[in-house]
């Protein structure tokens, strides 16, 4: 394909001040009749969304096989998105920022003289360390998550611990505090373990991840001489977010849709997260063709998500309190076409999963937009944990209601889920997660179509929603209180129209 020249866009001095005060989208010369949300959803065709994925695949193919932030592949992806939005009448804002990126030069592990495949954890300290293998007890529900898990034999050892129960960084820091010279975490499901210790370089013991099978094979080798070598070089890299907003609608009631545009270094990132990026792009293009909506709609494509949710966090941090209060809710779409998919909705009401993060008031109402839509369509869906593991984290930390859709990553599909959605139980939702295999050939067009239409439905439903956003005795849009409640029946007027 022929790529348009790179566009420099506009600098966001203060991201949303510019968005709220300037005309960001030129209204269509002739607007199409204003459809109901179901009619609008039907305008977003799977084939058009796939067309964007083909373009992103072509960009990755032409740029070293990936679209990671700070690379030519990401820049070209941004040019593609911005070019289409501008052609549709949007004036697009680029928010530049810098982040710390890393490149792994060495990642080796030997135990008892035998090599074991290991993947260095993102932000791991570098170093070559040696010591006896210290094996933490298997079967603990929170392995390596408490200081008491590390006995007197930890000092000077390379710790072997199972994934699960807490963040990798917690295990690494506790092991380091106990005197471990290295940390090896083995997966608790099939497949490789691509872990991260956070957005900034960690201190303490070097850490890597291995497969479940490799870890289980080492459980009986406590005391075996072990060498772990990790060499990671960090650099400061420049990249950008892309943000655009409708010129019409109530600027004190902004519904926001977002997806990260970057891939990992290891592959083209077509499911993760070309799918979310393509779905909201096509929704934005279609929205430009309909009559003005009651509320303003803002779209965002985030950079450096794979480096620690940096782009979205940078954006939220750049907003004033007044600008944050204008955002009615944030909807996040990260992986919506997994090949062994489930149709997952963030469990904002915690009906299935207790949330490990604070859930802002009003998130339940946003979740209900999707669940009611799927129920009326007869489309099975499941809750997925409201964990803060994607770009909605910065928004919920700021008290902004959030929800989103997710078709699954490295976790294994259950028999119950296979009965609901098809596919194969005992296999990862996306066996190509964070790998070179995350290509357009490994995207479920069925899941992509289901979710693209749901995204479009939610966009117009919330964009046209006339109901004040109530929190206690306050009304958002008047008081700017964060969030809203009393969700029962709020969207029935939209949902009943098939």
C-alpha positions as CSV (number, residue, x, y, z in Angstrom):
1,X,0.0,0.0,0.0
2,X,1.0,3.6,-0.5
3,X,1.5,5.5,2.8
4,X,0.9,9.2,3.1
5,X,3.8,11.4,4.2
6,X,4.1,11.8,8.0
7,X,1.9,14.5,9.5
8,X,3.3,16.6,12.3
9,X,-0.1,17.4,13.7
10,X,-0.6,20.0,16.4
11,X,1.2,20.2,19.8
12,X,-1.0,19.8,22.9
13,X,0.1,22.5,25.2
14,X,-2.6,21.4,27.6
15,X,-4.2,18.4,26.0
16,X,-7.9,19.0,26.6
17,X,-7.8,22.8,26.9
18,X,-7.1,22.8,23.2
19,X,-9.7,20.1,22.6
20,X,-12.4,21.9,24.5
21,X,-11.7,25.4,23.2
22,X,-11.0,24.8,19.6
23,X,-13.0,23.4,16.7
24,X,-11.6,19.9,16.3
25,X,-13.8,18.5,13.6
26,X,-15.4,20.1,10.6
27,X,-19.0,19.0,10.4
28,X,-19.9,17.1,7.3
29,X,-21.1,19.3,4.5
30,X,-24.2,17.0,4.1
31,X,-24.9,14.9,7.2
32,X,-26.6,11.6,6.8
33,X,-29.9,11.0,8.6
34,X,-29.3,10.5,12.3
35,X,-29.7,6.7,13.0
36,X,-30.6,5.0,16.2
37,X,-27.7,3.3,18.0
38,X,-28.6,-0.1,16.4
39,X,-28.7,1.4,13.0
40,X,-25.4,3.1,13.6
41,X,-23.8,-0.1,14.8
42,X,-24.8,-1.8,11.5
43,X,-23.0,1.0,9.6
44,X,-19.6,-0.2,11.0
45,X,-18.8,-3.2,8.8
46,X,-16.4,-5.9,9.7
47,X,-14.8,-5.6,6.3
48,X,-14.0,-1.9,6.8
49,X,-12.4,-2.6,10.2
50,X,-10.4,-5.5,8.6
51,X,-9.2,-3.0,6.0
52,X,-7.6,-0.9,8.7
53,X,-6.0,-4.1,10.1
54,X,-4.6,-4.9,6.7
55,X,-3.1,-1.5,6.5
56,X,-1.5,-1.9,10.0
57,X,-0.1,-5.3,9.0
58,X,1.4,-3.7,5.9
59,X,3.0,-1.0,8.0
60,X,4.5,-3.6,10.3
61,X,5.8,-5.7,7.4
62,X,7.4,-2.6,5.9
63,X,9.0,-1.5,9.2
64,X,10.9,-4.4,10.7
65,X,7.8,-6.5,11.7
66,X,6.5,-4.3,14.5
67,X,4.7,-1.1,15.3
68,X,6.3,-0.4,18.7
69,X,6.2,3.2,20.1
70,X,9.2,5.2,19.0
71,X,9.8,3.2,15.9
72,X,9.0,4.0,12.2
73,X,6.2,1.4,12.4
74,X,4.4,3.3,15.1
75,X,5.0,6.6,13.4
76,X,3.5,5.2,10.2
77,X,0.5,3.8,12.1
78,X,-0.1,7.3,13.6
79,X,0.1,8.8,10.1
80,X,-2.4,6.3,8.8
81,X,-4.9,7.0,11.6
82,X,-4.4,10.8,11.5
83,X,-4.7,10.8,7.7
84,X,-8.1,9.1,7.6
85,X,-9.4,11.3,10.4
86,X,-8.3,14.5,8.7
87,X,-9.8,13.2,5.4
88,X,-13.1,12.7,7.2
89,X,-13.0,16.3,8.5
90,X,-11.3,15.9,11.9
91,X,-8.6,18.2,13.0
92,X,-6.3,15.8,14.9
93,X,-4.2,16.7,17.9
94,X,-0.9,14.9,18.6
95,X,0.3,14.9,22.2
96,X,4.1,14.3,22.2
97,X,5.8,12.7,25.2
98,X,9.0,10.9,26.1
99,X,9.3,7.5,27.8
100,X,11.9,5.0,28.8
101,X,12.2,2.0,26.5
102,X,14.4,-1.0,26.8
103,X,16.1,-3.5,24.6
104,X,17.1,-7.0,25.8
105,X,20.6,-8.0,24.6
106,X,21.0,-11.1,26.8
107,X,18.6,-13.5,28.5
108,X,20.0,-16.9,29.5
109,X,19.4,-19.4,32.3
110,X,21.2,-22.6,33.2
111,X,20.3,-24.9,36.0
112,X,22.5,-27.8,36.9
113,X,24.4,-27.2,33.7
114,X,21.3,-27.4,31.5
115,X,20.0,-24.5,29.5
116,X,16.4,-23.3,30.1
117,X,14.6,-20.8,27.9
118,X,14.0,-17.6,29.7
119,X,12.5,-14.2,28.8
120,X,13.8,-11.2,30.7
121,X,11.1,-9.2,32.4
122,X,10.5,-5.7,31.2
123,X,12.5,-3.2,33.4
124,X,14.5,-6.0,35.0
125,X,17.9,-5.0,36.4
126,X,20.8,-6.3,34.3
127,X,23.5,-8.6,35.5
128,X,25.0,-12.1,35.5
129,X,24.3,-13.8,38.8
130,X,25.1,-17.3,40.2
131,X,23.8,-19.2,43.2
132,X,22.0,-22.3,44.2
133,X,18.4,-22.7,43.1
134,X,15.9,-21.8,45.9
135,X,12.5,-23.3,45.2
136,X,9.5,-21.7,46.9
137,X,6.7,-24.1,47.9
138,X,4.3,-24.9,45.1
139,X,0.5,-24.8,45.8
140,X,0.6,-21.5,47.7
141,X,-2.3,-19.3,46.5
142,X,-0.1,-16.3,46.8
143,X,3.4,-17.6,46.0
144,X,6.2,-15.3,46.8
145,X,3.8,-12.5,47.7
146,X,4.7,-12.2,51.4
147,X,8.1,-11.6,53.0
148,X,7.6,-14.8,55.1
149,X,7.7,-16.9,51.9
150,X,11.4,-16.3,51.7
151,X,13.4,-18.4,54.2
152,X,16.9,-18.2,55.5
153,X,18.2,-20.1,52.4
154,X,17.1,-17.3,50.1
155,X,20.2,-15.1,50.6
156,X,22.7,-15.7,47.7
157,X,20.3,-17.9,45.8
158,X,18.3,-17.7,42.5
159,X,14.7,-18.0,43.5
160,X,12.2,-20.1,41.5
161,X,8.6,-19.0,42.2
162,X,5.2,-19.6,40.4
163,X,3.3,-16.8,38.8
164,X,0.1,-15.7,40.5
165,X,-1.3,-13.9,43.6
166,X,0.5,-10.6,43.1
167,X,2.5,-8.5,40.6
168,X,5.8,-9.8,39.3
169,X,7.4,-6.7,40.8
170,X,6.2,-7.7,44.3
171,X,7.9,-11.1,44.0
172,X,11.1,-9.6,42.7
173,X,11.3,-6.9,45.4
174,X,10.6,-9.3,48.3
175,X,13.1,-11.8,47.0
176,X,15.7,-9.1,46.6
177,X,15.0,-7.8,50.1
178,X,15.6,-11.4,51.4
179,X,19.0,-11.5,49.7
180,X,18.2,-13.4,46.5
181,X,20.6,-12.6,43.6
182,X,18.1,-13.6,40.9
183,X,14.4,-14.4,40.4
184,X,12.8,-16.8,38.0
185,X,9.0,-16.9,37.7
186,X,7.4,-19.8,36.0
187,X,4.0,-19.5,34.3
188,X,0.8,-20.9,35.9
189,X,-0.7,-21.6,32.5
190,X,0.7,-22.9,29.2
191,X,2.8,-20.7,27.1
192,X,5.7,-18.3,27.5
193,X,5.8,-15.8,30.3
194,X,6.4,-12.2,29.2
195,X,6.4,-10.4,32.5
196,X,7.1,-6.8,33.5
197,X,8.4,-5.1,36.6
198,X,6.9,-1.8,35.8
199,X,7.4,1.2,33.6
200,X,10.8,2.3,35.0
201,X,13.9,0.2,35.6
202,X,13.7,-1.8,38.8
203,X,16.5,-2.3,41.4
204,X,17.6,-5.5,43.0
205,X,17.8,-9.0,41.5
206,X,17.6,-9.7,37.8
207,X,14.3,-11.4,36.9
208,X,13.1,-13.6,34.1
209,X,10.1,-15.7,33.2
210,X,9.9,-19.4,32.0
211,X,7.1,-21.7,30.9
212,X,5.0,-23.7,33.3
213,X,6.5,-26.9,32.0
214,X,10.0,-25.7,32.5
215,X,9.3,-24.5,36.0
216,X,7.7,-27.7,37.1
217,X,10.7,-29.6,35.7
218,X,12.9,-27.6,38.1
219,X,10.9,-28.1,41.2
220,X,12.9,-31.1,42.3
221,X,16.3,-29.4,41.7
222,X,16.6,-27.2,44.8
223,X,20.2,-26.4,45.4
224,X,21.3,-27.0,41.8
225,X,24.0,-24.4,40.7
226,X,22.2,-21.8,38.7
227,X,23.3,-18.9,36.4
228,X,20.9,-16.2,35.3
229,X,22.2,-13.6,32.8
230,X,20.2,-10.6,31.8
231,X,21.4,-7.5,29.9
232,X,18.8,-4.8,29.2
233,X,19.7,-1.4,27.7
234,X,17.4,1.5,28.4
235,X,16.9,4.6,26.2
236,X,14.7,7.6,26.3
237,X,12.3,7.6,23.3
238,X,9.9,10.2,21.9
239,X,6.4,9.2,20.7
240,X,2.8,10.6,20.8
241,X,-0.9,10.1,21.4
242,X,-3.5,11.0,18.9
243,X,-6.7,12.7,20.1
244,X,-9.7,14.1,18.2
245,X,-13.2,15.3,19.4
246,X,-16.4,16.2,17.7
247,X,-17.1,20.0,17.3
248,X,-20.7,19.5,18.4
249,X,-22.3,18.1,21.6
250,X,-22.1,19.2,25.2
251,X,-18.4,19.9,26.1
252,X,-19.2,19.3,29.7
253,X,-20.4,15.8,29.0
254,X,-17.7,14.1,26.9
255,X,-17.8,10.4,26.3
256,X,-14.3,9.1,25.5
257,X,-13.2,6.0,23.5
258,X,-9.6,4.8,23.5
259,X,-7.3,2.1,22.3
260,X,-3.6,1.7,22.3
261,X,-2.0,1.9,18.9
262,X,1.5,0.5,19.7
263,X,2.6,-3.1,19.4
264,X,5.3,-4.9,21.4
265,X,8.8,-5.1,19.8
266,X,8.3,-8.8,19.1
267,X,5.5,-8.6,16.5
268,X,3.1,-6.5,14.5
269,X,0.4,-6.4,17.2
270,X,-2.6,-6.8,15.0
271,X,-4.9,-8.2,17.7
272,X,-3.0,-6.4,20.4
273,X,-4.0,-3.8,19.7
274,X,-4.7,-3.2,16.0
275,X,-8.2,-4.5,16.6
276,X,-9.2,-1.9,19.2
277,X,-7.5,0.8,17.2
278,X,-9.3,-0.2,14.0
279,X,-12.7,-0.5,15.6
280,X,-12.7,2.9,17.2
281,X,-11.2,4.4,14.0
282,X,-14.1,3.1,11.8
283,X,-16.6,4.2,14.5
284,X,-15.1,7.7,14.3
285,X,-15.2,7.8,10.6
286,X,-18.9,6.8,10.6
287,X,-19.7,9.3,13.3
288,X,-18.4,12.1,11.1
289,X,-21.2,11.2,8.6
290,X,-24.2,11.6,11.0
291,X,-26.0,14.6,12.4
292,X,-24.7,16.2,15.6
293,X,-25.0,14.4,18.9
294,X,-26.2,15.7,22.2
295,X,-22.9,15.1,24.0
296,X,-19.3,15.5,22.7
297,X,-17.3,12.4,21.7
298,X,-13.6,12.2,22.0
299,X,-11.4,9.5,20.5
300,X,-7.8,8.6,21.5
301,X,-5.1,6.3,20.2
302,X,-2.5,5.8,22.9
303,X,1.3,5.4,22.5
304,X,3.6,3.4,24.8
305,X,0.9,1.3,26.4
306,X,3.2,-1.7,26.0
307,X,5.9,0.2,28.0
308,X,3.6,0.6,31.0
309,X,0.4,2.5,30.1
310,X,2.5,5.6,29.6
311,X,0.6,7.5,26.9
312,X,-2.8,7.3,28.5
313,X,-1.4,8.1,32.0
314,X,0.5,11.1,30.4
315,X,-2.8,12.3,28.9
316,X,-4.8,12.1,32.1
317,X,-2.0,13.7,34.1
318,X,-2.0,16.6,31.7
319,X,-5.6,17.5,32.4
320,X,-6.8,20.0,34.9
321,X,-9.5,19.0,37.4
322,X,-12.1,20.9,35.4
323,X,-11.0,19.1,32.2
324,X,-11.2,15.7,34.0
325,X,-14.7,16.5,35.2
326,X,-15.9,17.1,31.7
327,X,-15.3,13.4,30.8
328,X,-18.5,11.5,31.5
329,X,-16.8,8.2,31.1
330,X,-14.0,6.4,29.3
331,X,-14.4,3.2,27.3
332,X,-11.3,1.1,26.6
333,X,-10.8,-1.4,23.8
334,X,-7.6,-3.5,24.1
335,X,-7.7,-6.8,22.1
336,X,-11.2,-7.3,20.6
337,X,-10.4,-10.0,18.1
338,X,-8.6,-12.8,19.9
339,X,-8.6,-16.1,17.8
340,X,-9.9,-18.3,20.7
341,X,-12.1,-15.5,22.0
342,X,-14.6,-14.8,24.7
343,X,-16.8,-11.7,24.6
344,X,-15.7,-10.1,27.8
345,X,-17.1,-6.9,29.4
346,X,-15.1,-5.3,32.2
347,X,-16.8,-6.3,35.5
348,X,-17.4,-2.8,36.8
349,X,-20.1,-4.0,39.2
350,X,-17.9,-6.8,40.5
351,X,-20.6,-9.3,40.1
352,X,-18.1,-12.0,39.2
353,X,-14.6,-10.7,40.2
354,X,-13.8,-8.5,43.2
355,X,-11.8,-5.6,41.7
356,X,-8.2,-5.2,42.9
357,X,-8.6,-1.4,42.1
358,X,-11.0,1.3,43.1
359,X,-14.0,1.3,40.8
360,X,-15.3,4.9,40.2
361,X,-19.0,5.5,40.7
362,X,-20.8,5.4,37.3
363,X,-18.7,2.5,35.9
364,X,-21.6,0.1,36.4
365,X,-23.9,2.2,34.2
366,X,-21.3,2.1,31.4
367,X,-20.9,-1.7,31.8
368,X,-24.7,-2.0,31.5
369,X,-24.7,-0.3,28.0
370,X,-22.7,-3.3,26.7
371,X,-24.4,-6.1,28.7
372,X,-27.9,-4.9,27.9
373,X,-26.9,-4.6,24.2
374,X,-25.5,-8.2,24.1
375,X,-28.5,-9.6,26.0
376,X,-31.0,-8.0,23.6
377,X,-29.0,-9.4,20.7
378,X,-28.9,-12.8,22.2
379,X,-25.1,-12.6,22.2
380,X,-23.4,-14.5,25.1
381,X,-20.9,-12.5,27.1
382,X,-18.8,-13.0,30.3
383,X,-17.4,-10.7,32.9
384,X,-13.7,-10.0,32.7
385,X,-11.8,-8.6,35.7
386,X,-11.8,-4.9,36.2
387,X,-8.1,-5.0,37.0
388,X,-6.7,-1.7,35.7
389,X,-4.2,-3.6,33.5
390,X,-4.9,-1.4,30.4
391,X,-5.3,2.2,29.5
392,X,-8.3,2.8,31.6
393,X,-6.1,2.7,34.7
394,X,-5.1,6.4,34.6
395,X,-8.8,7.3,34.1
396,X,-10.1,5.3,37.1
397,X,-7.3,6.6,39.3
398,X,-8.6,10.1,38.4
399,X,-12.1,9.1,39.4
400,X,-13.5,8.9,35.9
401,X,-16.0,6.0,35.3
402,X,-14.8,3.4,32.9
403,X,-15.6,0.1,31.2
404,X,-14.6,-1.7,28.0
405,X,-14.4,-4.9,26.0
406,X,-11.8,-7.7,26.0
407,X,-11.5,-11.0,24.1
408,X,-8.7,-12.5,26.2
409,X,-4.9,-12.7,26.1
410,X,-2.6,-15.4,27.5
411,X,-5.0,-17.1,29.9
412,X,-6.6,-20.4,29.1
413,X,-10.2,-20.8,27.8
414,X,-12.4,-22.8,30.2
415,X,-14.8,-25.6,29.1
416,X,-17.7,-23.4,30.0
417,X,-16.5,-20.6,27.8
418,X,-15.9,-23.0,24.9
419,X,-19.5,-24.1,25.3
420,X,-20.6,-20.4,25.0
421,X,-18.4,-19.1,22.3
422,X,-16.9,-22.1,20.5
423,X,-13.2,-22.5,20.2
424,X,-10.9,-24.8,22.2
425,X,-10.9,-25.2,26.0
426,X,-7.4,-25.4,27.6
427,X,-5.9,-23.2,24.9
428,X,-5.0,-19.5,25.4
429,X,-7.5,-17.0,24.2
430,X,-4.7,-15.6,22.1
431,X,-1.9,-18.1,21.6
432,X,0.0,-15.4,19.7
433,X,-0.1,-12.8,22.5
434,X,3.1,-10.6,22.4
435,X,4.7,-12.7,19.7
436,X,5.5,-12.5,16.0
437,X,2.4,-14.6,15.3
438,X,0.1,-11.7,16.3
439,X,-0.8,-11.1,12.6
440,X,-3.9,-10.5,10.7
441,X,-4.0,-14.2,9.9
442,X,-4.6,-14.9,13.6
443,X,-7.6,-12.6,14.3
444,X,-11.1,-13.8,14.7
445,X,-13.3,-11.9,12.3
446,X,-16.4,-13.0,14.1
447,X,-15.2,-11.5,17.5
448,X,-14.0,-8.4,15.7
449,X,-17.4,-7.9,14.0
450,X,-19.4,-8.5,17.3
451,X,-17.3,-6.1,19.2
452,X,-17.0,-3.4,16.5
453,X,-20.8,-3.1,16.4
454,X,-21.0,-3.1,20.2
455,X,-18.5,-0.3,20.3
456,X,-20.4,1.7,17.7
457,X,-23.7,1.1,19.6
458,X,-22.2,2.3,22.9
459,X,-20.7,5.3,21.2
460,X,-23.9,6.7,19.8
461,X,-26.0,5.6,22.9
462,X,-23.8,7.6,25.2
463,X,-23.3,10.4,22.7
464,X,-27.1,10.9,22.5
465,X,-27.9,10.1,26.2
466,X,-30.1,12.8,27.6
467,X,-30.1,11.5,31.2
468,X,-28.2,13.6,33.7
469,X,-25.4,11.6,35.3
470,X,-26.4,11.3,39.0
471,X,-24.1,10.8,41.9
472,X,-26.0,11.0,45.1
473,X,-27.7,14.4,45.1
474,X,-25.3,15.9,42.5
475,X,-25.7,16.0,38.7
476,X,-22.6,15.7,36.5
477,X,-22.6,18.4,33.9
478,X,-23.8,20.9,36.6
479,X,-21.6,20.0,39.5
480,X,-19.0,18.1,37.6
481,X,-19.1,15.3,40.1
482,X,-17.2,12.3,38.9
483,X,-19.3,9.4,37.8
484,X,-23.0,8.5,37.9
485,X,-25.3,5.9,39.4
486,X,-28.9,4.8,39.1
487,X,-28.3,2.9,35.9
488,X,-31.4,0.7,35.8
489,X,-33.4,1.4,32.7
490,X,-31.3,4.5,31.7
491,X,-30.6,3.2,28.2
492,X,-33.9,1.3,27.5
493,X,-35.1,4.0,25.0
494,X,-32.0,3.3,22.8
495,X,-31.8,-0.4,23.5
496,X,-35.4,-1.1,22.6
497,X,-35.0,0.1,19.1
498,X,-33.9,-2.8,16.9
